[in-house]
Amino acid sequence: MMALGSAIGAGFFLGTGVAVSEAGPAVLISYALAALIAVSVMFALAELAAALPSTGSFSTYAEAGIGRWAGFTSGWLYWAMLIMVLGMEITGAAGIFIGWFPSVPQWVVALVIVVVLGGINLMAAGDFGEVEAWLAGIKVVAIIAFLAIAVGLVIGVVPGRTDPVLDTLLGHGGFLPKGMAGVAVGLLAIITSFGGIEIVTIAAAEAEDAKAAMGSAIRSVILRILVFYVGSVILLICLLPWDSEQMATNPFAAVLEMAGVPAVARIMEAVVFVALISAFSANIYSSSRMAYSLSARGMGVRWLLGRDAGSLGASRVGAGERVGGLAGVVSSEGAGDLARGQTPRRAVSVSIAFALVSVALNWWLPEALLGIFINAIGMVLLIIWVFILIAQMRLHDQLESEGRLGLRMPGWPWLPWVVLGGLVVVAGLMAWNPVARQQLVAMSVLTLVIVGLFHVKEWSMNRRGA
């Protein structure tokens, strides 16, 4: 449920129609390609996480399989992305709320959201997980209700549909109205919408039986995401013309309005509001655990581990080989709050502090802030996915020989290479698209900056050690 809470944000409800408007009915090809890439990456990550659960997830495996620089880069890149996502989500939620109550300042709404959800994150992981499950459950119920109503409209059980399904689906330029170029643009709009399900590999490390939790959780999450995303798109293109204004602006509300559901606009605003605060809460969790794991592995600030973290020892602050390979890298997290079964309050507090910075920005730049965050987030996930695939390819044989593999990536050994090739194609499409090209350049620069920071940190530590 935490993974669904993170993956099903406002982008699902508001961005799906945009992707359809870019590609037409052929957006199904875009979704199929994006789902193949995202699901394959998640299976690669699940294989590693089921073998050796780690709060650092892909950052830990990148460190063990590629090198310490890769663990540092992927971890802090992901953390930076989540901090920007926090700002985007809190800004979007506050914007919806002041639409209901215009007299309330936007920054006040943002502050209340941060205080309440930040306080929930400071509770024990089990208590936080229960609250997040209820928030995610509201979104899941809303999607299931939409799917049921939409299916009823398609088959004629629910009245309201005026045009035949085939006319809606193929009567506006055919299945490929914008050719394969439209499919490519749609793929760019969709690919990162699958981001967020990686939280399941972060959260599973705190489960009572992490290995058992991983296998069942990753399978159910992948299945539900595919049903919700692909099922919704199929129904949307059967009920609304792809080139209609309704599809581009708010297709879910348009379908519910077609079925005669009262107060559609307010219902959808409420669902999107819950989607945003649920994703905000889940991303505080993810960002705090990632910062904690990096610090436990000697790549962050020791203060984040808690008051009684103890000494990690010299073996845990140098190169990856000094901690005994894969098992040693994972065992480096065995210090601090999480090792004692406690919430890493200091790491959570840092994420809350950055969210409070977003509150200040809501006061300073209330209109422009959302666009700033969206452009800053860019395509970080694609870079992280490359790290995941390479780490899995390099660690698979070792885990196999040690008898650790309880969950295997399907299509081994050829599928990881196919997916890597697909990510290269996506990067090429980004370079071809003027808007995406800016995000690609920005994220490439940010990645290089983080790699540079790693080398500066290692040089400083080695100098102190000498």
C-alpha positions as CSV (number, residue, x, y, z in Angstrom):
1,M,0.0,0.0,0.0
2,M,2.9,2.3,0.6
3,A,4.2,1.6,-2.9
4,L,0.8,2.4,-4.3
5,G,0.6,5.5,-2.3
6,S,3.9,6.7,-3.8
7,A,3.3,5.6,-7.4
8,I,-0.3,6.8,-7.7
9,G,0.0,10.5,-7.3
10,A,-1.7,13.4,-9.0
11,G,0.3,12.5,-12.2
12,F,-1.8,9.4,-12.6
13,F,-5.1,11.4,-12.5
14,L,-4.0,14.5,-14.4
15,G,-1.1,13.2,-16.6
16,T,-2.7,10.2,-18.2
17,G,-4.9,12.3,-20.4
18,V,-2.0,14.4,-21.5
19,A,-0.2,11.2,-22.7
20,V,-3.2,10.1,-24.6
21,S,-3.5,13.5,-26.2
22,E,0.1,13.2,-27.4
23,A,-0.2,9.8,-29.0
24,G,-3.9,9.0,-29.6
25,P,-5.1,5.5,-29.1
26,A,-1.6,4.3,-29.9
27,V,-0.7,5.5,-26.4
28,L,-1.3,1.8,-25.6
29,I,1.9,1.0,-27.4
30,S,3.6,3.7,-25.3
31,Y,2.2,2.2,-22.1
32,A,3.2,-1.3,-23.1
33,L,6.8,-0.2,-23.7
34,A,6.9,1.9,-20.5
35,A,5.4,-1.0,-18.5
36,L,7.9,-3.5,-19.9
37,I,10.8,-1.3,-18.9
38,A,9.5,-0.3,-15.5
39,V,8.3,-3.8,-14.5
40,S,11.6,-5.4,-15.7
41,V,13.6,-2.9,-13.6
42,M,11.4,-3.6,-10.6
43,F,11.9,-7.4,-11.0
44,A,15.7,-6.8,-11.2
45,L,15.5,-4.7,-8.0
46,A,13.2,-7.2,-6.3
47,E,15.7,-10.0,-7.0
48,L,18.4,-8.2,-5.2
49,A,16.1,-7.0,-2.4
50,A,14.7,-10.4,-1.7
51,A,18.2,-11.8,-1.5
52,L,19.6,-9.1,0.8
53,P,17.0,-6.6,2.2
54,S,18.4,-3.2,2.7
55,T,17.0,0.2,3.7
56,G,19.3,1.7,1.1
57,S,17.8,-0.6,-1.6
58,F,19.2,0.2,-5.0
59,S,21.9,2.5,-3.6
60,T,23.3,-0.4,-1.5
61,Y,23.2,-2.8,-4.5
62,A,24.9,-0.2,-6.8
63,E,27.6,0.1,-4.2
64,A,28.2,-3.6,-4.0
65,G,27.8,-4.4,-7.7
66,I,29.3,-1.4,-9.4
67,G,31.3,0.6,-6.9
68,R,31.1,2.9,-4.0
69,W,30.7,5.9,-6.2
70,A,27.6,4.4,-7.8
71,G,26.0,3.8,-4.4
72,F,26.7,7.4,-3.4
73,T,25.5,8.9,-6.7
74,S,22.3,6.9,-7.0
75,G,21.4,7.3,-3.4
76,W,21.9,11.1,-3.1
77,L,20.4,11.6,-6.6
78,Y,17.3,9.8,-5.5
79,W,17.2,11.8,-2.3
80,A,17.5,15.1,-4.1
81,M,14.7,14.0,-6.5
82,L,12.4,13.1,-3.6
83,I,13.1,16.5,-1.9
84,M,12.0,18.3,-5.0
85,V,9.0,15.9,-5.3
86,L,8.0,16.9,-1.8
87,G,7.9,20.5,-2.8
88,M,5.8,19.7,-5.9
89,E,3.3,17.6,-3.9
90,I,2.8,20.1,-1.1
91,T,2.4,22.9,-3.5
92,G,-0.2,21.0,-5.6
93,A,-2.2,20.0,-2.5
94,A,-2.2,23.5,-1.1
95,G,-3.3,24.9,-4.4
96,I,-6.3,22.6,-4.5
97,F,-7.2,23.4,-0.9
98,I,-7.2,27.2,-1.4
99,G,-9.5,26.6,-4.4
100,W,-12.1,25.4,-1.8
101,F,-11.2,28.0,0.8
102,P,-9.8,31.1,-1.1
103,S,-9.4,33.1,2.1
104,V,-6.8,30.7,3.5
105,P,-3.2,31.6,2.5
106,Q,-1.5,28.9,0.5
107,W,1.6,28.8,2.7
108,V,-0.6,28.1,5.8
109,V,-2.1,25.1,4.1
110,A,1.3,23.9,3.2
111,L,2.6,24.3,6.7
112,V,-0.3,22.3,8.2
113,I,0.3,19.5,5.8
114,V,4.0,19.3,6.6
115,V,3.4,19.4,10.4
116,V,0.7,16.7,10.4
117,L,2.2,14.3,7.9
118,G,5.7,15.0,9.3
119,G,4.5,14.1,12.8
120,I,3.0,10.9,11.4
121,N,6.3,10.0,9.9
122,L,8.0,10.4,13.3
123,M,5.9,7.6,14.7
124,A,6.9,3.9,14.6
125,A,7.1,2.4,11.1
126,G,4.2,0.2,11.7
127,D,2.0,3.1,12.8
128,F,3.1,5.2,9.9
129,G,2.5,2.3,7.5
130,E,-1.1,1.9,8.8
131,V,-1.9,5.6,8.2
132,E,-0.3,5.5,4.7
133,A,-2.3,2.3,3.9
134,W,-5.5,4.2,4.7
135,L,-4.5,7.2,2.6
136,A,-3.5,4.9,-0.3
137,G,-6.6,2.9,0.2
138,I,-8.8,6.0,-0.6
139,K,-7.0,6.3,-4.0
140,V,-7.3,2.6,-4.7
141,V,-11.1,2.6,-3.9
142,A,-11.5,5.7,-6.2
143,I,-9.7,4.0,-9.0
144,I,-11.6,0.7,-8.6
145,A,-14.9,2.7,-8.6
146,F,-13.8,4.5,-11.8
147,L,-12.9,1.3,-13.5
148,A,-16.3,-0.2,-12.6
149,I,-18.2,2.8,-13.8
150,A,-16.2,3.0,-17.0
151,V,-16.6,-0.7,-17.8
152,G,-20.4,-0.2,-17.3
153,L,-20.4,2.6,-19.8
154,V,-18.5,0.6,-22.3
155,I,-20.7,-2.4,-22.2
156,G,-23.9,-0.4,-21.8
157,V,-24.9,-1.3,-18.3
158,V,-24.4,2.3,-17.1
159,P,-26.2,4.8,-19.4
160,G,-24.5,8.0,-20.6
161,R,-22.3,6.9,-23.5
162,T,-23.5,8.5,-26.8
163,D,-20.9,7.4,-29.4
164,P,-20.1,3.8,-30.3
165,V,-16.8,2.6,-28.8
166,L,-15.2,1.9,-32.2
167,D,-16.0,5.4,-33.5
168,T,-14.4,6.9,-30.4
169,L,-11.4,4.6,-30.6
170,L,-10.7,4.7,-34.3
171,G,-12.9,7.5,-35.8
172,H,-10.5,10.4,-35.1
173,G,-7.6,9.6,-37.4
174,G,-7.3,5.9,-36.7
175,F,-5.2,4.0,-34.2
176,L,-2.0,5.9,-35.1
177,P,-3.2,9.5,-35.7
178,K,0.3,11.0,-35.1
179,G,2.4,8.0,-36.3
180,M,5.2,6.6,-34.3
181,A,6.4,10.1,-33.4
182,G,3.3,10.4,-31.3
183,V,4.1,7.0,-29.6
184,A,7.6,8.3,-28.8
185,V,6.3,11.5,-27.3
186,G,3.7,9.5,-25.3
187,L,6.4,7.2,-24.0
188,L,8.3,10.2,-22.7
189,A,5.2,11.4,-20.9
190,I,4.5,8.0,-19.4
191,I,7.9,6.5,-18.5
192,T,8.5,8.2,-15.2
193,S,4.8,7.8,-14.1
194,F,5.8,4.3,-13.0
195,G,8.3,5.8,-10.5
196,G,7.5,5.3,-6.8
197,I,7.0,1.5,-6.6
198,E,10.7,1.2,-5.7
199,I,9.6,2.3,-2.2
200,V,8.5,-1.3,-1.6
201,T,12.1,-2.5,-1.5
202,I,13.0,0.3,0.9
203,A,10.0,-0.4,3.3
204,A,10.4,-4.2,3.2
205,A,13.7,-4.0,5.0
206,E,11.8,-2.9,8.1
207,A,9.3,-5.8,7.8
208,E,9.5,-8.7,10.4
209,D,10.3,-11.2,7.6
210,A,11.8,-9.0,5.0
211,K,12.5,-11.7,2.4
212,A,9.0,-13.2,2.6
213,A,7.5,-9.7,2.4
214,M,9.5,-8.7,-0.6
215,G,8.3,-11.5,-2.9
216,S,4.6,-11.1,-2.3
217,A,4.7,-7.3,-2.2
218,I,6.6,-6.8,-5.4
219,R,4.3,-9.2,-7.4
220,S,1.1,-7.6,-6.1
221,V,2.3,-4.1,-6.6
222,I,3.4,-4.7,-10.2
223,L,0.1,-6.4,-11.0
224,R,-2.0,-3.6,-9.4
225,I,-0.1,-0.9,-11.0
226,L,-0.5,-2.5,-14.5
227,V,-4.2,-3.0,-13.9
228,F,-4.8,0.5,-12.7
229,Y,-2.7,2.3,-15.3
230,V,-3.3,0.2,-18.4
231,G,-6.9,-0.6,-17.5
232,S,-7.7,3.1,-17.0
233,V,-6.1,4.1,-20.3
234,I,-7.9,1.4,-22.3
235,L,-11.3,2.6,-20.9
236,L,-10.5,6.3,-21.4
237,I,-9.7,5.9,-25.1
238,C,-12.8,3.8,-25.5
239,L,-15.0,6.5,-24.0
240,L,-13.4,9.9,-24.9
241,P,-12.0,11.0,-28.3
242,W,-8.3,11.3,-27.9
243,D,-8.2,14.8,-29.4
244,S,-11.0,16.2,-27.2
245,E,-10.4,19.0,-24.7
246,Q,-11.8,16.7,-21.9
247,M,-9.1,14.1,-22.5
248,A,-6.3,16.7,-22.3
249,T,-7.7,18.4,-19.1
250,N,-9.5,16.0,-16.8
251,P,-10.5,12.7,-18.4
252,F,-11.4,10.9,-15.2
253,A,-13.9,13.6,-14.3
254,A,-15.3,13.6,-17.8
255,V,-16.0,9.9,-17.7
256,L,-17.7,10.2,-14.3
257,E,-19.7,13.1,-15.6
258,M,-20.8,11.1,-18.6
259,A,-22.2,8.5,-16.2
260,G,-24.1,11.2,-14.3
261,V,-22.1,11.1,-11.1
262,P,-23.0,14.2,-9.1
263,A,-20.4,16.8,-7.9
264,V,-17.7,15.3,-10.2
265,A,-15.4,18.2,-10.0
266,R,-15.3,18.3,-6.2
267,I,-14.9,14.5,-6.0
268,M,-11.9,14.5,-8.3
269,E,-10.3,17.4,-6.6
270,A,-10.7,15.6,-3.3
271,V,-9.2,12.4,-4.7
272,V,-6.2,14.3,-6.2
273,F,-5.7,16.1,-2.9
274,V,-5.6,12.8,-1.0
275,A,-3.3,11.4,-3.8
276,L,-0.9,14.3,-3.2
277,I,-0.7,14.2,0.6
278,S,-0.4,10.4,0.5
279,A,2.5,10.5,-1.9
280,F,4.0,13.4,0.1
281,S,4.0,11.2,3.3
282,A,5.4,8.2,1.4
283,N,8.2,10.3,0.0
284,I,9.2,11.7,3.4
285,Y,9.5,8.0,4.4
286,S,11.6,7.1,1.4
287,S,13.9,10.2,1.5
288,S,14.6,9.7,5.3
289,R,15.5,6.0,4.9
290,M,17.7,6.7,2.0
291,A,19.6,9.4,3.8
292,Y,19.9,7.1,6.9
293,S,21.3,4.2,4.8
294,L,23.8,6.4,3.1
295,S,25.0,7.8,6.4
296,A,25.2,4.3,7.9
297,R,27.5,3.3,5.0
298,G,29.8,6.2,5.6
299,M,28.5,8.3,2.7
300,G,26.4,10.8,4.6
301,V,26.2,12.6,8.0
302,R,26.7,10.3,11.0
303,W,24.4,12.6,13.0
304,L,21.4,11.2,11.1
305,L,21.9,7.7,12.6
306,G,20.7,8.8,16.0
307,R,22.1,9.7,19.4
308,D,23.7,6.3,20.2
309,A,24.8,5.1,16.8
310,G,28.2,4.2,18.0
311,S,31.3,3.9,15.8
312,L,30.9,2.4,12.4
313,G,34.6,1.6,12.3
314,A,37.2,2.4,9.6
315,S,36.1,-0.6,7.6
316,R,32.8,1.0,6.9
317,V,33.9,4.4,5.7
318,G,36.3,3.4,2.9
319,A,36.0,1.5,-0.3
320,G,33.3,-1.1,-0.8
321,E,35.8,-4.0,-0.7
322,R,36.8,-3.0,2.9
323,V,33.4,-4.2,4.2
324,G,33.6,-7.6,2.7
325,G,31.7,-7.4,-0.6
326,L,27.9,-7.6,-0.9
327,A,27.0,-9.0,2.5
328,G,29.4,-6.5,4.1
329,V,27.9,-3.5,2.4
330,V,24.4,-4.5,3.6
331,S,25.7,-5.2,7.1
332,S,27.1,-1.6,7.2
333,E,23.5,-0.5,8.0
334,G,23.7,-2.4,11.3
335,A,24.1,0.7,13.4
336,G,21.8,3.5,14.7
337,D,18.1,3.9,15.2
338,L,16.9,1.4,12.5
339,A,19.2,-1.3,13.9
340,R,17.4,-1.0,17.2
341,G,14.0,-1.1,15.6
342,Q,13.3,2.6,16.0
343,T,12.3,5.3,13.6
344,P,15.3,7.3,12.3
345,R,13.9,10.6,13.7
346,R,16.8,12.7,12.8
347,A,16.7,11.6,9.1
348,V,12.9,12.2,9.1
349,S,13.4,15.6,10.6
350,V,15.8,16.6,7.8
351,S,13.2,15.7,5.2
352,I,10.6,17.7,7.1
353,A,12.9,20.7,7.3
354,F,13.3,20.7,3.5
355,A,9.5,20.4,3.2
356,L,9.3,23.5,5.4
357,V,11.6,25.3,3.0
358,S,8.9,24.5,0.4
359,V,6.4,26.2,2.7
360,A,8.5,29.3,2.6
361,L,8.7,29.1,-1.1
362,N,4.9,28.8,-1.2
363,W,4.7,32.1,0.5
364,W,7.4,33.7,-1.8
365,L,6.5,32.2,-5.2
366,P,3.0,30.7,-4.9
367,E,2.2,30.8,-8.6
368,A,5.5,29.8,-10.2
369,L,6.6,27.2,-7.7
370,L,4.9,24.1,-9.2
371,G,6.4,24.6,-12.6
372,I,9.9,25.1,-11.1
373,F,9.7,21.8,-9.2
374,I,8.4,19.9,-12.2
375,N,11.2,21.1,-14.4
376,A,13.8,20.4,-11.8
377,I,12.8,16.8,-11.2
378,G,13.4,15.8,-14.8
379,M,14.3,12.2,-15.5
380,V,16.3,11.1,-12.4
381,L,14.5,7.8,-12.4
382,L,16.0,6.8,-15.7
383,I,19.5,7.2,-14.4
384,I,18.7,5.2,-11.2
385,W,17.1,2.5,-13.3
386,V,20.4,2.1,-15.3
387,F,22.2,1.6,-12.0
388,I,19.7,-1.0,-10.9
389,L,20.0,-3.1,-14.0
390,I,23.8,-3.0,-14.1
391,A,24.0,-3.9,-10.4
392,Q,21.7,-6.8,-10.9
393,M,23.6,-8.1,-13.9
394,R,26.9,-8.0,-12.0
395,L,25.6,-9.5,-8.7
396,H,23.3,-12.2,-10.1
397,D,25.9,-14.9,-10.5
398,Q,27.3,-14.3,-7.0
399,L,23.9,-14.5,-5.4
400,E,23.1,-17.6,-7.4
401,S,26.3,-19.3,-6.2
402,E,25.6,-18.4,-2.6
403,G,22.0,-19.8,-2.8
404,R,20.5,-16.4,-1.9
405,L,18.1,-16.1,-4.8
406,G,14.5,-16.6,-3.7
407,L,13.0,-14.4,-6.4
408,R,14.4,-14.4,-9.9
409,M,14.1,-11.8,-12.6
410,P,12.3,-13.4,-15.6
411,G,14.1,-13.4,-18.9
412,W,17.6,-13.7,-17.5
413,P,20.2,-13.1,-18.9
414,W,18.9,-11.4,-22.1
415,L,16.1,-9.2,-20.6
416,P,18.3,-6.8,-18.7
417,W,20.3,-6.1,-21.9
418,V,17.0,-5.4,-23.8
419,V,15.8,-3.0,-21.1
420,L,19.1,-1.2,-21.0
421,G,18.8,-0.8,-24.7
422,G,15.3,0.6,-24.2
423,L,16.6,3.1,-21.7
424,V,19.2,4.3,-24.2
425,V,16.4,4.7,-26.8
426,V,14.4,6.7,-24.2
427,A,17.4,9.0,-23.6
428,G,17.7,9.5,-27.4
429,L,14.1,10.5,-27.5
430,M,14.6,12.9,-24.7
431,A,17.5,14.5,-26.6
432,W,15.3,14.8,-29.7
433,N,12.4,16.5,-27.7
434,P,13.2,20.2,-27.0
435,V,11.4,20.2,-23.6
436,A,12.8,16.8,-22.4
437,R,16.3,17.8,-23.7
438,Q,16.5,20.5,-21.0
439,Q,15.6,18.1,-18.3
440,L,18.1,15.6,-19.6
441,V,20.9,18.2,-19.5
442,A,19.9,19.4,-16.1
443,M,19.8,15.9,-14.6
444,S,23.1,15.0,-16.3
445,V,24.8,18.0,-14.8
446,L,23.3,17.2,-11.3
447,T,24.6,13.6,-11.7
448,L,28.1,14.8,-12.5
449,V,28.0,17.2,-9.6
450,I,27.1,14.4,-7.2
451,V,29.9,12.1,-8.6
452,G,32.3,15.0,-8.1
453,L,31.1,15.4,-4.5
454,F,31.8,11.7,-3.9
455,H,35.4,12.0,-5.1
456,V,35.9,15.1,-3.0
457,K,34.6,13.3,0.1
458,E,36.7,10.2,-0.6
459,W,39.8,12.3,-1.1
460,S,39.1,14.2,2.2
461,M,38.6,10.9,4.1
462,N,41.7,9.3,2.7
463,R,43.7,12.3,3.6
464,R,42.4,12.3,7.2
465,G,43.1,8.5,7.4
466,A,46.7,9.0,6.1
